[in-house]
Amino acid sequence: MAEFSLYATPALGGYSTTHDGIALEELDGLGLISIATPLDSDAALAAALKKGFGAEIPAVGKVASSSDSKIRFLGMAPGQLFAAFEHDGPNAEGAIADKLAGAGYTTDQSDVWVGLRIAGPEVRTVLERICPLDLAPNAFAQDKVARTAMEHMAAIVFREGEDGFVLLTARSSAKSFLHALEVSIANAL
């Protein structure tokens, strides 16, 4: 009988490049956990998030960080947030669920999404070609998050620095999404 070994691979092979001052890299080892609030349990989830992570539940469209700044909680919709963090290996969901102790419904989304970090002084020039959101610093402040469409593909965008953003999209369209970003970089700069 043949023996097979299975191993996880990044959706884009660990892609990383810099072009004209714009750095674009795949976030390999991204843990992404959906947390849903059980009916009438907002206070219990808030208490568990505070106790387990030292974080507040972010408002929709906002990002809150754990007390050690290793986990970002993205306010996605009323009663739903995502926990985004570096995680190597299986069971990213357990790292969140254990500390919530049943106060929220958790689902591991790590292998469903691909994350890309894009940064550089002209990052907004690149993104404005394909993203309908106003990403100007006064309109899209640090630690803001939004769902949108970029080149017909669903995306989540959050700002993580003066000139840096994290983009999340479905793993099934990762190569098309990367291509759209590469073309925008080439045409914008």
Secondary structure, DSSP 8 states (H G I E B T S, - for coil): ----------TTSS-EEEETTEEEEE-TTEEEEEEE--TT-HHHHHHHHHHHHS-----TTBEEE-TTSSEEEEEEETTEEEEEEE--SS-HHHHHHHHHTTSSEEEE-TTTEEEEEEESTTHHHHHTTT--S---TTTS-TTBEEEEEETTEEEEEEEEETTEEEEEEEGGGHHHHHHHHHHHHHHH-
